[in-house]
Every structure is written in structure tokens, then in C-alpha cells.
Amino acid sequence: MNAAPAPRYVELDFFRGLVLLVIVVDHIGGSMLSRVTLHTYALCDAAEVFVFLGGFATAIAYNSLATRHTEAAARQRFIKRAFEIYRAFLLTAGLMLFITAALNAFAIDAPNMPTNDLDGLMHAPLAALRDILLLRRQPYLASVLPMYAFFALLVPLALPVARGRWWWLLVAVSAAIWLAARRIAGYLPTVDGVPWDFNPFAWQFLFVLGIVARCQPIYPVLAKRPVGWFALAAAIAVVAAGAYYRLRIEPFPTDPSIKQNLGALRLANFIAIAWLAAKLVHLGWMHRIARAMPWIGTIGRQGLLCFVAGTGISLLVDSLLYAATDGYLDLRLGLAADAAAIGLLYVVAKLYAPLVARASDFVRQSPLLQPLRPFRLPLRLPLRRPKR
């Protein structure tokens, strides 16, 4: 008999949902909430949190599959997952181009619209489609998904090592690749040498750290006294230094390659923030907060779906807000845009599963549609676990 499914971590769902919400508002230029999100007070932003939590959640899912079924089943599932993420990338790329074309039809223009990709598609459609299929061209906001597809392919190799006594070797190899990431980034497929927004050779290090954080008792060991007090003090100092630098010295980063290649200072700042977050989880505070705001966890449980939907929502809301304000900040319209974006993302997370189930029932029950197989969207929802 298979083991019982692993319980969900409400704190993890909450953090993932919160990060998805932050990603949406951070990509709305006139957003008011984006003025108080992580990137305003730290050298890192929601991207680091998203990737680290992705590694942590991946370790939970892989270990659960290996326990309930077999190691081979877990490997096959994540190889399949890589192709699901690839299909989600194609869907996101198409969504970005479709929204841009629709806005152009209404004479709406905004800085974040991927007009260059749309122009390339109009002038040479076959070449543009080929470049998108080969990951050489990655339209706005779709660029994180190819990196995730590569990560999913590496999971069957990384997880068995992360669970064992040689986990430190996995971290060492990953760190070495991170250090060499700038030099080997040229091997990535590109168009006209335009670099990827996220260098997967660099960001894999953070993903691996998320995996190891789940598979090994890193926090319980280091949190013991007296090392724990020193680690806590060091984390507070690093977070304070990052906040001072961002608020007083360089409010707006000027070198995009630092984020692209996961700069050392960004990484150190995130690790310090992650340590403080782990402390809050250990104290039980995050559990109480997550229970008080379950709607954020609802978004977090639909990670890939809400990421794809969030890209479309943020591009649409950002463009409409820019057209309404001529690019100037407007408190009321900015808050209204934030509320609309957050509300739409929650509606997607809440209604997607019931709508898909109802559509499947309709196809099964309709005599005219019996010969047809049920339509399957390229996003896989987590299976519902039976109540005990």
C-alpha cells in the first residue's frame, strides 16, 4: 500500500502566493504597492524568493512521489514537468504577443509592451516562431520559464544527491557553475547575441539551495545556540545594510547584468532575508498569518497557472494604466490598478479548477461530444488528495 500523501505546508503556499502577487504588482509601472515591496528595501527582489521556493517545493514534491510510488516514477514526473513548463512558456509568449497586438489595435502604447517581438513576428512570422520554439526569442515576462524547464530536467539528478551524505558536493558543484555563469552564458540560444534575462547557469545555485534547505536540516543545526544567535545577528546586519544601500545610495539599480547573473550581493541579501523568514516560521508566526489570509495560499497552490495568468494581467493593467495617466504616478488610479490585478489573479486561482471540471463533465455528458477526447490545457493542476 502506498504511503499517505505528504501534508501541505500552509506557510509555503502563503509565501508562494505572496511572491506571485508581488511579481504582478512589481511589473505595473504605476503601481502604488510596488513602492513598498521587497526590491525597494533590498538588493534582491521577488525573483530570488520565487526561485528558492521553487527548489524547496520541488524537493517536497519529488520526495513525496518517491515515497508513495517509486524513484523512477518521480524521475518520470519531473521530466514530464519540464515539458509542461515549456508548453507554459509557449502559452505565455503567445499571450504577451496577443495582448500587445490587441492593445496596438486600440492605439494603446506603453514602455513594457514587447513591440519588437511583435514586429519580428509580423515581418518574418516563420523565423520568429522558430526562434520562440527554440528559446532564442523570449517575449517580455516569459523569460523565467525556460530557466525553470531546465531546472526540472536537472531535478532527477540533484534530488538523490541532496538527500544523501554527499549533499555538500552538490552545493559545491552548483556554486562552481554559478561562479562560471558569465563565461558559459554564451552557449545559450539567442537572437543577435541578446542575453537571457535570467542566466540559468547562475540561478540554478539558488534553486539548488532551496532543494538542500528542504532535504537537509540546515536551519535546525545552525539555529542552535550559540551559533544561532550569531547567525541571527549577521542576518539582521546584512538586511539592514541592504536596506540602507537601496534607500540612500542606489534606489534604482543601473546594471541589469547583476540580476541576470545573480550577483553575489543579491544572493547574500536574499540568504539573510531567508534566514529571518525561517526564524518567523520556526516561531509559528507565519503559520498564523497564513491561516488568517487563506486566499493568498489559494494563489500559491496554483503556482504555474497564476504565474502565466499574472504575466497577462500585469502587462494589460500596466499598459492601460500608462495610457490613462500618460506615465505619471496617480495615487487613486495606481491603487485601483493594484486592486484589479490582485483581484483578477485570485479569481483565476479560485475558479480555474471548477471551470475545468465543469467543462470536462459537459464533454463527457454531451452526446454530440462523446467521440471527442476532453481538451487538456497545458497547465497541470495538482491532484486533489482524498479526505482522511
C-alpha positions as CSV (number, residue, x, y, z in Angstrom):
1,M,0.0,0.0,0.0
2,N,1.3,3.5,-0.9
3,A,2.1,5.8,1.9
4,A,-0.2,8.7,2.7
5,P,0.3,11.9,0.8
6,A,2.6,14.4,2.4
7,P,0.7,17.2,4.1
8,R,0.7,20.7,2.5
9,Y,2.8,23.4,4.2
10,V,0.5,26.4,4.6
11,E,3.5,28.7,5.1
12,L,5.0,27.6,1.7
13,D,1.7,28.1,-0.1
14,F,1.4,31.6,1.6
15,F,5.0,32.6,0.6
16,R,4.5,31.4,-3.0
17,G,1.2,33.2,-3.3
18,L,2.6,36.4,-1.8
19,V,5.6,36.3,-4.2
20,L,3.2,35.8,-7.2
21,L,1.2,38.8,-6.1
22,V,4.4,40.9,-5.7
23,I,5.6,39.8,-9.2
24,V,2.4,41.1,-10.7
25,V,2.4,44.5,-9.0
26,D,6.1,44.9,-9.5
27,H,5.6,44.8,-13.3
28,I,2.9,47.5,-13.2
29,G,4.9,50.8,-13.6
30,G,2.3,53.0,-11.9
31,S,1.6,50.6,-9.0
32,M,1.4,52.0,-5.5
33,L,2.0,48.7,-3.8
34,S,5.3,48.2,-5.8
35,R,6.7,51.2,-3.9
36,V,6.8,49.1,-0.7
37,T,7.7,45.6,-2.0
38,L,11.0,43.8,-1.4
39,H,13.0,45.5,-4.2
40,T,12.5,48.9,-2.5
41,Y,14.3,47.8,0.6
42,A,16.7,45.1,-0.5
43,L,19.3,44.3,-3.2
44,C,17.2,41.3,-4.3
45,D,13.6,41.1,-5.3
46,A,10.7,38.6,-5.7
47,A,12.7,36.7,-8.3
48,E,15.1,35.2,-5.7
49,V,12.2,34.2,-3.5
50,F,10.4,32.6,-6.4
51,V,13.3,30.5,-7.5
52,F,14.3,29.5,-3.9
53,L,10.8,28.5,-3.0
54,G,10.6,26.6,-6.4
55,G,13.6,24.5,-5.3
56,F,12.1,23.9,-1.8
57,A,8.7,22.9,-3.2
58,T,10.3,20.7,-5.8
59,A,12.1,18.7,-3.1
60,I,8.8,18.2,-1.3
61,A,7.1,17.0,-4.4
62,Y,9.9,14.7,-5.6
63,N,10.4,13.1,-2.2
64,S,6.6,12.6,-1.8
65,L,6.4,10.9,-5.2
66,A,9.4,8.7,-4.5
67,T,7.9,7.7,-1.1
68,R,4.3,7.0,-2.3
69,H,5.4,5.4,-5.6
70,T,9.0,4.8,-6.8
71,E,12.1,6.8,-7.5
72,A,11.5,6.0,-11.2
73,A,8.0,7.5,-11.1
74,A,9.4,10.7,-9.5
75,R,12.0,11.0,-12.2
76,Q,9.5,10.5,-15.0
77,R,7.1,13.0,-13.4
78,F,9.8,15.8,-13.4
79,I,10.9,15.0,-16.9
80,K,7.3,15.4,-17.9
81,R,7.1,18.6,-15.8
82,A,9.9,20.1,-17.8
83,F,7.8,19.8,-21.0
84,E,4.8,21.2,-19.2
85,I,6.8,24.3,-18.3
86,Y,8.0,24.5,-21.9
87,R,4.4,24.5,-23.1
88,A,3.6,27.1,-20.4
89,F,6.4,29.2,-21.9
90,L,4.9,29.0,-25.3
91,L,1.5,29.9,-23.9
92,T,2.9,32.9,-22.1
93,A,4.8,34.1,-25.1
94,G,1.7,33.9,-27.2
95,L,-0.3,35.7,-24.5
96,M,2.3,38.5,-24.4
97,L,2.1,38.9,-28.2
98,F,-1.7,38.7,-28.4
99,I,-2.2,41.3,-25.7
100,T,0.3,43.6,-27.4
101,A,-1.4,43.2,-30.7
102,A,-4.8,43.9,-29.2
103,L,-3.6,47.0,-27.4
104,N,-1.9,48.2,-30.6
105,A,-5.3,47.8,-32.4
106,F,-6.7,50.3,-29.9
107,A,-3.8,52.7,-30.4
108,I,-2.5,52.0,-26.8
109,D,1.2,52.1,-26.4
110,A,3.3,51.5,-23.2
111,P,7.0,51.0,-22.5
112,N,6.7,47.4,-21.3
113,M,4.8,46.1,-24.4
114,P,7.0,43.6,-26.4
115,T,6.6,45.5,-29.6
116,N,9.9,44.4,-31.0
117,D,8.9,40.7,-30.7
118,L,5.5,41.6,-32.3
119,D,7.3,43.4,-35.2
120,G,9.5,40.4,-35.7
121,L,6.5,38.2,-35.9
122,M,4.7,40.4,-38.4
123,H,7.7,40.8,-40.7
124,A,9.1,37.2,-40.6
125,P,6.5,35.0,-38.9
126,L,8.1,31.7,-39.5
127,A,11.5,32.8,-38.3
128,A,10.0,34.5,-35.2
129,L,8.0,31.3,-34.3
130,R,11.1,29.2,-34.9
131,D,13.1,31.4,-32.5
132,I,10.4,31.2,-29.9
133,L,10.2,27.4,-30.2
134,L,14.0,27.2,-29.8
135,L,14.0,29.6,-26.9
136,R,16.1,32.0,-28.9
137,R,13.5,34.7,-28.5
138,Q,11.7,35.1,-25.1
139,P,9.0,37.7,-25.1
140,Y,8.5,40.0,-22.1
141,L,7.8,38.2,-18.8
142,A,8.1,34.7,-20.4
143,S,11.8,34.6,-19.9
144,V,11.8,32.9,-16.4
145,L,10.1,29.8,-17.7
146,P,12.8,28.4,-20.0
147,M,15.1,28.5,-17.0
148,Y,12.6,26.6,-14.9
149,A,12.2,23.9,-17.6
150,F,16.0,23.3,-17.4
151,F,15.7,23.1,-13.6
152,A,13.0,20.5,-13.9
153,L,15.2,18.3,-16.1
154,L,18.0,18.5,-13.5
155,V,15.8,17.5,-10.6
156,P,16.2,13.7,-11.1
157,L,20.0,14.2,-10.9
158,A,20.1,16.6,-8.0
159,L,17.5,15.2,-5.6
160,P,19.1,11.8,-4.8
161,V,22.4,13.6,-4.1
162,A,20.7,16.3,-2.0
163,R,19.1,13.7,0.3
164,G,22.3,11.8,0.9
165,R,25.5,12.4,2.8
166,W,27.2,14.0,-0.3
167,W,24.8,16.9,-0.4
168,W,27.7,19.3,0.2
169,L,29.2,18.1,-3.1
170,L,26.1,19.1,-4.9
171,V,26.3,22.6,-3.4
172,A,29.9,22.9,-4.3
173,V,29.4,21.9,-7.9
174,S,26.4,24.2,-8.1
175,A,28.4,27.1,-6.7
176,A,31.2,26.5,-9.2
177,I,28.8,26.7,-12.1
178,W,27.4,29.9,-10.6
179,L,30.9,31.4,-10.4
180,A,31.5,30.5,-14.1
181,A,28.0,31.5,-15.3
182,R,29.0,34.7,-17.0
183,R,31.6,32.8,-19.1
184,I,29.4,30.0,-20.2
185,A,26.3,32.1,-20.8
186,G,27.3,32.4,-24.5
187,Y,26.3,28.7,-25.0
188,L,22.6,29.7,-24.5
189,P,20.5,30.0,-27.7
190,T,19.9,33.7,-28.5
191,V,19.0,36.0,-31.3
192,D,21.6,38.6,-32.3
193,G,23.5,37.8,-29.1
194,V,20.8,39.3,-26.8
195,P,21.4,37.6,-23.4
196,W,18.7,35.8,-21.5
197,D,17.0,37.9,-18.8
198,F,17.8,35.1,-16.3
199,N,21.1,33.2,-16.8
200,P,20.1,29.6,-15.8
201,F,23.8,28.7,-15.1
202,A,23.7,31.4,-12.3
203,W,20.2,31.0,-11.0
204,Q,20.5,27.2,-10.6
205,F,22.6,27.8,-7.5
206,L,19.6,29.4,-5.7
207,F,17.3,26.6,-6.9
208,V,19.8,24.0,-5.5
209,L,20.0,25.9,-2.2
210,G,16.2,25.6,-2.0
211,I,16.4,21.9,-2.6
212,V,19.1,21.4,0.0
213,A,17.2,23.6,2.6
214,R,14.4,21.1,2.4
215,C,16.4,17.9,2.2
216,Q,18.9,18.6,4.9
217,P,18.5,20.0,8.5
218,I,20.4,23.2,7.7
219,Y,18.3,25.6,9.8
220,P,17.8,23.4,12.9
221,V,21.6,22.7,13.1
222,L,22.7,26.3,12.6
223,A,19.9,27.8,14.7
224,K,21.3,26.1,17.9
225,R,23.0,28.3,20.5
226,P,25.4,30.0,20.4
227,V,25.8,29.8,16.6
228,G,22.1,30.6,16.1
229,W,22.5,34.0,17.9
230,F,25.5,34.9,15.7
231,A,23.6,33.8,12.5
232,L,20.6,35.9,13.5
233,A,22.7,38.9,14.3
234,A,24.6,38.6,11.0
235,A,21.3,38.2,9.0
236,I,19.9,41.3,10.6
237,A,23.1,43.3,9.9
238,V,23.1,42.2,6.2
239,V,19.4,43.0,5.8
240,A,19.9,46.4,7.4
241,A,22.9,47.2,5.2
242,G,21.0,46.2,2.1
243,A,18.1,48.4,3.0
244,Y,20.4,51.4,3.7
245,Y,22.1,50.9,0.4
246,R,18.9,50.6,-1.5
247,L,17.2,53.6,0.2
248,R,20.1,56.0,0.5
249,I,22.8,55.1,-2.1
250,E,21.3,53.5,-5.2
251,P,17.5,53.4,-5.2
252,F,17.3,52.3,-8.8
253,P,19.8,49.6,-10.0
254,T,21.6,50.6,-13.2
255,D,23.3,47.4,-14.2
256,P,20.9,44.7,-15.3
257,S,23.6,42.1,-15.6
258,I,23.7,41.9,-11.8
259,K,20.2,40.4,-11.6
260,Q,20.7,38.5,-14.8
261,N,23.7,36.6,-13.4
262,L,22.6,36.6,-9.7
263,G,25.2,38.9,-8.3
264,A,26.9,37.9,-5.0
265,L,25.5,40.8,-3.1
266,R,21.9,40.0,-4.2
267,L,22.5,36.4,-3.2
268,A,23.9,37.3,0.2
269,N,21.0,39.7,0.9
270,F,18.4,37.1,0.0
271,I,20.1,34.4,2.2
272,A,19.9,36.8,5.1
273,I,16.2,37.5,4.4
274,A,15.5,33.8,4.0
275,W,17.1,33.2,7.4
276,L,14.9,35.7,9.1
277,A,11.9,34.2,7.3
278,A,12.8,30.8,8.6
279,K,13.0,32.2,12.1
280,L,9.5,33.5,11.8
281,V,8.3,30.1,10.5
282,H,10.0,28.4,13.4
283,L,8.3,30.7,15.9
284,G,4.9,29.9,14.3
285,W,4.2,33.5,13.3
286,M,4.0,32.7,9.6
287,H,1.6,29.8,10.2
288,R,-0.8,32.1,12.0
289,I,-0.5,34.8,9.2
290,A,-1.1,32.1,6.5
291,R,-4.2,30.9,8.3
292,A,-5.5,34.4,8.6
293,M,-5.2,35.1,4.9
294,P,-6.0,31.8,3.1
295,W,-6.8,33.5,-0.2
296,I,-3.0,34.1,-0.6
297,G,-2.4,30.4,-0.2
298,T,-5.0,29.7,-2.8
299,I,-2.9,31.6,-5.3
300,G,0.3,29.9,-4.1
301,R,-1.2,26.4,-4.7
302,Q,-1.7,27.2,-8.4
303,G,1.9,28.4,-9.0
304,L,2.4,27.8,-12.7
305,L,-1.1,28.8,-13.6
306,C,-1.0,32.0,-11.6
307,F,2.4,32.9,-13.0
308,V,1.2,32.6,-16.6
309,A,-2.1,34.4,-15.8
310,G,-0.2,37.1,-13.8
311,T,2.0,37.9,-16.8
312,G,-1.0,38.7,-18.9
313,I,-2.7,40.6,-16.1
314,S,0.3,42.7,-15.3
315,L,1.0,43.6,-18.9
316,L,-2.6,44.5,-19.6
317,V,-3.1,46.5,-16.4
318,D,0.3,48.3,-16.7
319,S,-0.5,49.3,-20.3
320,L,-4.0,50.6,-19.6
321,L,-2.7,52.5,-16.5
322,Y,0.1,54.1,-18.5
323,A,-2.4,55.2,-21.2
324,A,-4.7,56.6,-18.5
325,T,-2.0,58.6,-16.7
326,D,0.4,59.4,-19.5
327,G,3.1,57.6,-17.5
328,Y,2.7,59.8,-14.4
329,L,2.0,58.4,-10.9
330,D,-1.6,58.7,-9.8
331,L,-2.4,57.5,-6.3
332,R,-6.1,56.6,-6.9
333,L,-5.6,55.0,-10.3
334,G,-2.5,53.2,-9.1
335,L,-4.3,51.7,-6.1
336,A,-7.2,50.8,-8.4
337,A,-4.8,49.1,-10.7
338,D,-3.3,47.1,-7.8
339,A,-6.7,46.0,-6.6
340,A,-7.8,45.0,-10.1
341,A,-4.6,43.0,-10.7
342,I,-4.7,41.2,-7.3
343,G,-8.5,40.5,-7.7
344,L,-8.1,39.1,-11.2
345,L,-5.3,36.8,-10.1
346,Y,-7.3,35.5,-7.2
347,V,-10.3,34.9,-9.4
348,V,-8.1,32.9,-11.8
349,A,-6.7,30.8,-8.9
350,K,-10.2,30.2,-7.4
351,L,-12.2,29.5,-10.5
352,Y,-9.8,27.6,-12.8
353,A,-10.3,24.2,-11.3
354,P,-14.1,24.3,-11.0
355,L,-14.4,25.6,-14.6
356,V,-12.1,22.9,-16.0
357,A,-14.0,20.2,-14.0
358,R,-17.4,21.5,-15.3
359,A,-16.1,21.7,-18.9
360,S,-14.9,18.1,-18.6
361,D,-18.2,16.9,-17.2
362,F,-20.0,18.7,-20.1
363,V,-17.9,17.0,-22.7
364,R,-18.4,13.6,-21.1
365,Q,-22.2,14.1,-20.8
366,S,-22.9,15.6,-24.2
367,P,-23.9,13.0,-26.8
368,L,-22.5,15.2,-29.6
369,L,-19.1,15.4,-28.0
370,Q,-18.7,11.8,-27.0
371,P,-16.3,11.0,-29.9
372,L,-14.1,13.9,-28.8
373,R,-11.4,13.5,-26.2
374,P,-11.5,16.1,-23.4
375,F,-9.5,19.1,-24.1
376,R,-6.4,19.4,-21.9
377,L,-4.8,22.7,-21.1
378,P,-1.0,22.9,-21.0
379,L,-1.1,23.6,-17.2
380,R,-1.3,20.6,-14.9
381,L,-3.2,21.2,-11.6
382,P,-2.1,19.3,-8.5
383,L,-4.3,16.2,-7.8
384,R,-6.8,16.6,-5.0
385,R,-6.0,14.3,-2.2
386,P,-8.8,12.3,-0.6
387,K,-10.0,13.4,2.8
388,R,-9.0,11.2,5.6
